[in-house]
């Protein structure tokens, strides 16, 4: 077991430990009800469900991207309902190649949680390993309204304005996590404008996985990212995608590879193209 990944077999052995919290974050970007429906049908015993469209995002106003981050204090307060402390062992899983799990991993780290792992292979791996399932609804505790938290975060982010200010003399290397055809502007199924931010490199998040859906070994990921980035230090890397979700898959893969300190552009392409004055390629 690594500090970032846990196998289905390892989770089976850990599942009933008192300080372990499991989050089911299954979600479909085209069918927002599907994740909750799947959870209600069957989930890992004891797992809580977190809804990407209701609990893991802030309010979209048309200019801040499709999945803006929620208010940090409000998100940290939400986590208190699950009796989470910075030292709680947390496992997150999805059924979408780790994309939603990686986003939730990043957000939990953003909210100050230090021991967060992704179930390698997600729901599919759990079933293939013969893991038990449950259909009972697990609800969090109800908190007093006056309970306040003030989380501190070490997860760095950048804004569209900051990226704009450094385009002419780039101090950051941007990595676009979308599929190659979307990066090249040949196909755009979601956002109104195709293309990418000038100067950005392309590392589709699917490249972080093996054919069986498990993450590639850390050594392989490190070699691939080093080949992509050359001498660029990870602290100078900014990851983005369509709306800030799959970018976290690259951030997680870099952490697995031992490449620490890369930043997230939360608004990503959907925020970038909301302002027609921002340059884009092609």
C-alpha positions in Angstrom: 0.0 0.0 0.0 1.4 3.4 -0.9 0.4 6.7 0.7 -1.7 7.5 -2.4 -3.0 4.3 -3.8 -4.7 1.3 -2.3 -5.7 -2.0 -4.0 -9.1 -3.6 -3.6 -7.6 -6.4 -1.6 -5.9 -4.0 0.7 -9.1 -2.1 1.2 -10.9 -5.2 2.1 -8.5 -5.7 5.0 -8.7 -2.1 6.1 -12.4 -1.5 5.6 -13.6 -2.0 9.2 -10.8 0.0 10.9 -12.3 2.7 13.1 -10.4 5.6 11.5 -11.1 4.8 7.9 -13.7 6.8 5.9 -14.6 5.7 2.3 -16.2 8.0 -0.2 -18.1 6.9 -3.3 -17.7 9.7 -5.9 -19.1 7.9 -9.0 -20.4 10.5 -11.5 -21.3 10.8 -15.1 -20.8 14.3 -16.7 -23.6 13.6 -19.1 -26.0 12.2 -16.6 -25.7 13.9 -13.2 -28.1 11.5 -11.5 -26.3 8.3 -12.5 -23.7 8.3 -9.7 -26.2 8.6 -6.9 -28.4 5.9 -8.6 -25.4 3.6 -8.8 -24.6 4.2 -5.2 -28.1 3.4 -4.1 -28.0 0.1 -6.1 -24.7 -1.0 -4.6 -21.6 0.4 -3.0 -18.7 -0.6 -0.8 -20.0 -1.3 2.7 -19.9 1.8 4.9 -19.1 4.2 2.0 -20.6 7.6 1.9 -21.7 9.2 -1.3 -20.4 12.7 -2.4 -22.2 14.3 -5.2 -20.0 16.1 -7.7 -22.8 18.5 -8.8 -24.1 19.3 -5.4 -21.2 19.0 -2.9 -17.9 19.1 -4.7 -18.5 22.3 -6.8 -19.2 25.9 -6.2 -21.7 28.1 -8.1 -21.1 28.4 -11.8 -21.9 31.9 -13.1 -21.0 31.5 -16.8 -17.6 33.0 -16.5 -15.8 30.8 -13.9 -15.9 27.4 -15.6 -18.3 24.4 -15.5 -17.0 23.0 -12.2 -15.6 25.8 -10.0 -14.2 25.0 -6.7 -16.6 25.4 -3.7 -15.8 27.8 -0.9 -13.0 26.2 1.1 -14.5 26.9 4.5 -17.9 25.5 3.4 -16.3 22.4 2.0 -14.2 21.8 5.2 -17.4 22.2 7.2 -19.1 19.6 5.0 -16.3 17.2 5.9 -16.8 17.7 9.6 -20.1 15.9 9.2 -18.1 12.7 8.4 -16.0 13.2 11.6 -12.9 13.8 9.5 -9.7 15.2 11.0 -6.5 15.9 9.1 -5.2 12.5 10.2 -8.3 10.4 9.2 -7.5 7.8 6.6 -9.7 8.4 3.6 -10.3 6.3 0.5 -12.1 7.6 -2.5 -13.3 5.6 -5.5 -15.3 6.0 -8.7 -16.1 4.1 -11.8 -14.6 6.5 -14.4 -10.9 5.6 -14.5 -10.1 7.5 -11.4 -11.0 10.9 -12.8 -13.6 11.8 -10.2 -11.6 10.1 -7.5 -8.5 12.2 -8.4 -10.5 15.4 -8.3 -11.9 14.5 -4.8 -8.4 13.5 -3.7 -7.1 16.9 -4.7 -10.0 18.6 -2.9 -9.6 16.7 0.3 -5.9 17.6 0.3 -7.0 21.2 -0.5 -9.2 21.1 2.6 -6.3 20.0 4.8 -6.7 16.2 4.9 -3.3 14.5 4.8 -4.0 10.8 4.5 -6.1 10.4 1.3 -5.8 7.4 -1.0 -7.5 6.4 -4.3 -8.8 2.9 -4.8 -6.7 1.7 -7.7 -9.1 0.6 -10.5 -12.1 1.9 -8.7 -15.5 0.2 -8.4 -14.6 -2.3 -11.2 -11.5 -3.5 -9.3 -13.5 -3.9 -6.1 -16.0 -6.2 -7.9 -13.3 -8.1 -9.7 -11.6 -8.8 -6.3 -14.8 -10.2 -4.9 -15.5 -7.3 -2.6 -18.7 -7.3 -0.7 -21.4 -4.7 -1.6 -24.2 -3.0 0.2 -27.2 -0.9 -0.7 -27.9 0.8 2.7 -27.9 4.5 2.6 -25.2 5.9 4.8 -25.8 9.4 6.1 -23.4 11.8 7.8 -23.9 13.4 11.2 -25.8 16.7 11.6 -23.6 19.5 12.9 -24.5 22.5 15.0 -24.8 25.6 12.8 -22.3 27.6 14.9 -19.5 25.1 14.4 -16.8 26.9 12.4 -13.6 25.7 10.8 -10.7 27.6 9.2 -8.8 25.1 7.0 -5.3 25.8 5.7 -4.4 24.5 2.3 -1.1 23.6 0.7 -2.7 22.8 -2.7 -1.6 25.6 -5.0 -3.9 27.1 -7.7 -3.6 29.8 -10.3 -6.2 32.0 -11.9 -6.9 32.9 -15.5 -5.5 36.4 -14.9 -2.2 35.0 -13.6 -1.9 32.8 -16.7 -2.6 35.8 -19.0 0.0 37.9 -17.3 2.8 35.3 -17.9 2.0 34.2 -21.5 4.6 36.5 -23.1 7.4 35.4 -20.8 6.2 32.1 -19.5 7.3 31.2 -16.0 4.9 28.2 -15.9 4.5 25.2 -18.2 0.9 24.3 -18.8 -0.3 20.7 -19.3 -3.7 20.1 -20.9 -5.2 16.8 -19.7 -7.9 16.5 -22.4 -7.8 14.1 -25.3 -5.5 15.0 -28.1 -8.2 15.8 -30.6 -9.7 18.3 -28.1 -6.3 19.8 -27.4 -5.7 20.3 -31.1 -9.1 21.8 -31.6 -10.3 19.1 -34.0 -13.2 18.1 -31.7 -15.0 19.8 -28.8 -18.0 18.0 -27.5 -18.7 20.1 -24.4 -17.3 23.6 -24.5 -18.4 26.2 -27.1 -14.9 26.9 -28.4 -12.2 24.4 -29.4 -8.5 24.6 -29.0 -6.0 25.1 -26.1 -4.2 27.8 -24.1 -1.1 29.1 -26.1 2.1 27.2 -25.1 0.3 24.4 -23.3 1.6 20.8 -23.7 -0.8 17.9 -24.0 -0.8 14.9 -21.6 -4.2 13.1 -21.9 -5.1 11.8 -18.5 -5.7 8.3 -20.0 -2.0 8.0 -20.4 -1.6 7.7 -16.7 -3.3 4.3 -16.7 -2.5 0.7 -17.8 -4.8 -1.2 -20.1 -6.4 -2.9 -17.1 -7.5 0.5 -15.6 -4.9 0.6 -12.9 -2.4 3.4 -12.6 1.0 2.9 -14.2 3.9 2.2 -11.8 5.5 5.3 -10.2 8.8 4.8 -12.1 7.0 4.7 -15.4 5.0 7.8 -14.7 8.1 9.7 -13.6 9.9 8.8 -16.8 7.0 9.8 -19.0 6.5 13.2 -17.2 10.2 13.9 -17.3 10.2 13.2 -21.0 7.3 15.6 -21.5 8.7 18.4 -19.2 12.4 18.1 -19.8 14.2 20.3 -17.3 11.1 22.0 -16.1 10.7 21.6 -12.3 7.2 20.3 -11.2 6.7 23.5 -9.1 6.6 25.4 -12.5 3.8 23.1 -13.9 0.1 24.2 -14.1 -2.4 21.5 -15.0 -5.8 22.2 -16.6 -8.4 20.4 -18.6 -12.0 21.2 -19.6 -13.4 22.1 -16.2 -10.7 21.3 -13.6 -11.6 17.6 -13.1 -9.3 15.5 -15.3 -6.4 18.0 -14.6 -6.4 16.5 -11.1 -5.7 13.1 -12.7 -2.4 14.4 -14.0 -1.7 16.1 -10.7 -2.3 12.8 -8.9 -0.1 10.9 -11.4 2.7 13.5 -10.8 2.4 13.0 -7.1 2.6 9.2 -7.6 5.7 9.8 -9.6 7.3 11.8 -6.8 7.0 15.1 -8.8 5.6 17.4 -6.1 4.3 21.0 -6.2 2.4 21.3 -9.5 -0.5 23.7 -9.6 -4.2 23.5 -10.7 -5.9 26.0 -12.9 -9.4 25.2 -11.5 -11.5 27.1 -14.1 -9.6 25.4 -17.0 -10.7 25.7 -20.6 -14.4 26.3 -19.9 -13.4 29.4 -17.9 -10.7 30.5 -20.3 -13.0 30.6 -23.4 -15.7 32.5 -21.5 -13.7 35.6 -22.2 -13.2 36.1 -26.0 -10.2 38.3 -25.4 -8.1 35.5 -24.0 -5.9 34.0 -26.7 -6.3 30.4 -27.8 -4.8 27.9 -30.3 -5.8 27.2 -33.0 
